[in-house]
């Protein structure tokens, strides 16, 4: 699974930790694949068009774009992490892909106004302190009539079951507090609309953690943070972890977060 984000100086240490949290949602993989399939179908790239993936990670979606637009089209990935950028370039070269990659972030895309027919931005907005700036940048680089899909989690939709309701609330509140822009998913449509784009469709998918892993590393880490901040006690944390393990053993467990995907276009 590709994890997208921005330069570490763009958000706090808790936000940096959150960059890897989606790795803990093992069953999110098929859900994210389904949303990505929806995104590609919604963008409907045609031969000769231009496209950009903002927060392109290891470049998988950029290479898919390159296949769609063909030799007469252009595709770029923008990624601030030098290690992910190098990996993407290496993979594209090995695959013989025409995909190209640039260092950059969502606050300052290294392209002129009206460059692209289509754009994708996946799991970036939850890490942004100024998401409106990123929405404006997306609108800026789109051609009139250009379309974009922005996808992100909304950590306010997190579900942790079983467990004492008050303890679970303390853990989820800690998760929300630890995320730079925790309600990104529900804000996407409004941000894109304020940037001058027109919303065409909104999709969603609940990313459900594999039932067999119990609490998983995300809940383990966030519950430890909840103890540190005084939201729950150590004994309550221990009981929650035990309850989740018992739930995993009996089949009565559910941990999930909802990801939203918004399709929009720039008026002509």
C-alpha positions in Angstrom: 0.0 0.0 0.0 1.4 3.4 -0.9 1.4 6.0 1.8 1.3 9.6 0.7 2.2 12.7 2.7 4.1 15.9 2.6 7.5 17.1 3.8 7.9 16.6 7.6 8.2 20.4 8.2 4.6 20.7 6.9 3.1 19.0 9.9 3.8 17.9 13.5 5.3 14.7 14.8 1.9 13.2 15.4 1.0 13.9 11.8 4.2 12.1 10.7 3.2 9.1 12.7 -0.2 9.1 11.1 1.4 8.7 7.7 1.9 5.0 8.4 -1.3 4.2 10.3 -3.2 3.0 7.3 -0.7 0.1 7.1 -2.4 -1.3 10.2 -5.8 -1.6 8.4 -4.9 -4.9 6.7 -8.3 -5.3 5.1 -8.1 -1.7 3.7 -6.2 -3.0 0.7 -9.2 -4.3 -1.2 -11.2 -1.2 -0.2 -8.5 1.1 -1.5 -8.2 -0.9 -4.7 -11.9 -0.5 -5.3 -11.8 3.2 -4.7 -8.8 3.5 -7.0 -10.6 1.6 -9.7 -13.6 4.0 -9.2 -11.2 6.9 -9.5 -9.7 5.7 -12.7 -13.1 5.0 -14.2 -14.3 8.5 -13.1 -11.3 10.3 -14.5 -11.7 8.3 -17.8 -8.3 9.3 -19.2 -8.0 9.3 -22.9 -5.0 8.9 -25.2 -3.1 12.1 -25.6 -4.3 13.6 -22.3 -2.1 14.9 -19.4 -2.5 13.8 -15.7 -0.9 14.2 -12.3 -0.9 12.2 -9.1 -0.3 14.5 -6.1 1.4 12.5 -3.4 2.3 9.8 -5.8 4.3 7.5 -3.4 5.8 4.6 -5.3 4.2 5.7 -8.5 1.7 2.9 -9.2 -1.1 5.2 -10.2 1.1 7.4 -12.3 2.2 4.4 -14.3 -1.5 3.4 -14.7 -2.2 6.9 -16.0 0.7 6.5 -18.4 -0.8 3.4 -19.8 -4.2 5.1 -20.3 -2.9 8.2 -22.1 -0.5 6.3 -24.3 2.7 7.6 -26.0 1.1 10.9 -27.0 0.0 11.8 -23.5 2.0 12.9 -20.4 1.8 11.8 -16.8 3.6 13.2 -13.7 3.8 12.2 -10.1 4.5 14.7 -7.4 6.1 13.4 -4.2 8.1 15.1 -1.4 9.7 12.0 0.1 13.0 11.4 -1.8 13.0 7.7 -1.0 9.5 7.1 -2.4 10.4 9.4 -5.4 13.6 7.3 -6.2 11.6 4.1 -5.8 8.9 5.4 -8.2 11.5 6.5 -10.8 13.2 3.1 -10.6 10.0 1.2 -11.0 8.9 3.2 -13.9 12.2 2.7 -15.7 12.1 -1.0 -15.1 8.6 -1.2 -16.4 9.4 0.9 -19.5 6.8 3.4 -18.4 6.7 7.0 -19.7 5.6 8.2 -16.3 7.7 11.1 -14.9 8.2 12.3 -11.4 8.9 15.6 -9.7 9.8 16.6 -6.1 7.1 18.8 -4.7 4.1 19.0 -2.4 0.4 19.8 -2.5 1.1 23.4 -1.4 3.2 24.3 -4.4 2.8 22.0 -7.5 5.8 22.5 -9.9 3.6 23.2 -13.0 2.0 26.1 -14.7 -1.7 27.0 -14.6 -4.0 24.9 -16.7 -1.5 22.1 -17.3 -3.5 19.0 -16.7 -6.7 17.3 -18.0 -6.9 15.1 -14.8 -5.5 14.9 -11.3 -5.6 12.4 -8.4 -4.8 13.2 -4.8 -5.1 10.2 -2.4 -4.6 10.3 1.4 -2.8 13.7 1.5 -5.4 16.1 2.9 -5.5 14.4 6.3 -1.9 15.5 6.8 -2.3 19.2 5.8 -2.5 22.2 8.1 -3.8 24.4 5.3 -5.9 22.1 3.0 -7.5 25.1 1.3 -4.2 25.9 -0.2 -3.9 22.4 -1.6 -7.4 22.6 -3.1 -6.5 25.9 -4.7 -3.4 24.4 -6.2 -5.4 21.6 -7.7 -7.8 24.0 -9.3 -4.9 26.1 -10.6 -3.1 23.3 -12.5 -6.3 21.9 -14.0 -7.3 22.9 -17.5 -10.8 24.3 -17.9 -13.0 21.2 -18.1 -10.3 19.2 -16.3 -11.4 16.7 -13.6 -9.9 15.6 -10.3 -10.5 12.8 -7.7 -9.5 13.5 -4.2 -9.6 10.7 -1.7 -9.1 10.7 2.1 -10.0 9.1 5.4 -12.2 10.7 8.0 -11.0 9.6 11.4 -14.1 10.9 13.0 -15.9 7.8 11.5 -13.5 5.4 13.3 -15.2 2.4 14.9 -13.6 0.2 17.6 -15.7 -2.7 18.9 -15.8 -4.4 21.4 -14.8 -2.3 24.4 -16.2 -0.1 27.1 -17.8 2.9 25.3 -16.1 5.6 27.4 -12.7 3.9 26.9 -13.2 3.6 23.2 -14.3 7.2 23.0 -11.1 8.2 24.8 -9.0 6.3 22.3 -10.8 7.7 19.2 -10.6 11.2 20.6 -6.9 10.7 20.9 -6.7 9.4 17.4 -8.5 12.5 16.1 -6.3 14.8 18.2 -3.2 13.1 16.8 -4.1 13.7 13.2 -3.3 17.0 11.6 -6.6 17.2 9.6 -8.7 14.3 11.1 -12.0 15.2 9.4 -10.5 15.5 5.9 -12.9 13.1 4.3 -16.0 15.1 5.1 -14.4 18.4 4.2 -13.3 17.5 0.7 -16.4 18.6 -1.2 -16.5 22.0 0.6 -12.8 22.6 0.0 -13.0 21.8 -3.7 -16.1 23.9 -4.1 -14.5 26.9 -2.4 -11.6 26.5 -4.8 -13.9 27.0 -7.7 -14.5 23.4 -8.8 -17.8 21.7 -9.4 -18.6 18.5 -7.5 -19.8 15.7 -9.8 -19.9 12.6 -7.5 -19.0 11.5 -4.0 -18.1 7.9 -3.2 -17.0 6.1 0.1 -15.7 2.9 1.4 -15.3 1.6 4.9 -11.8 0.3 5.4 -12.2 -2.6 7.8 -9.2 -4.1 9.6 -8.6 -7.8 9.3 -10.6 -9.5 12.1 -7.8 -11.9 13.0 -5.2 -9.3 14.2 -7.1 -8.2 17.3 -6.4 -4.6 18.3 -3.6 -4.2 15.7 -0.7 -1.9 16.0 -2.8 1.3 15.3 -5.1 0.8 18.3 -2.2 -0.4 20.4 -0.2 2.8 19.7 -3.1 5.2 20.0 -4.4 3.6 23.2 -0.9 4.1 24.7 -1.1 7.7 23.7 -4.5 8.0 25.3 -3.0 6.7 28.6 -0.1 9.2 28.3 -2.5 12.1 27.9 -4.7 10.9 30.8 -7.8 10.1 28.7 -7.9 6.5 30.0 -6.0 4.6 32.6 -3.4 1.9 32.0 -5.8 -0.7 33.4 -8.6 0.5 31.0 -6.2 0.2 28.1 -5.2 -3.4 29.2 -8.9 -4.3 29.4 -9.6 -2.8 26.0 -6.8 -4.8 24.3 -8.0 -7.9 26.1 -11.6 -7.3 24.9 -10.4 -6.8 21.3 -8.3 -10.0 21.4 -11.3 -11.9 22.8 -13.4 -10.4 20.1 -10.9 -11.5 17.5 -11.0 -15.0 18.9 -14.8 -15.2 18.9 -15.4 -13.3 15.7 -17.1 -10.4 17.5 -14.8 -7.6 16.4 -14.9 -4.6 14.2 -12.3 -1.8 13.6 -12.8 0.5 10.7 -12.6 4.0 9.3 -14.4 5.5 6.3 -12.6 6.8 3.3 -14.3 9.3 1.0 -13.6 10.0 -2.7 -14.8 13.1 -4.5 -14.9 13.6 -8.3 -15.0 17.3 -9.4 -14.2 19.3 -12.5 -13.1 22.8 -13.3 -15.7 24.9 -15.2 -14.9 25.8 -18.8 
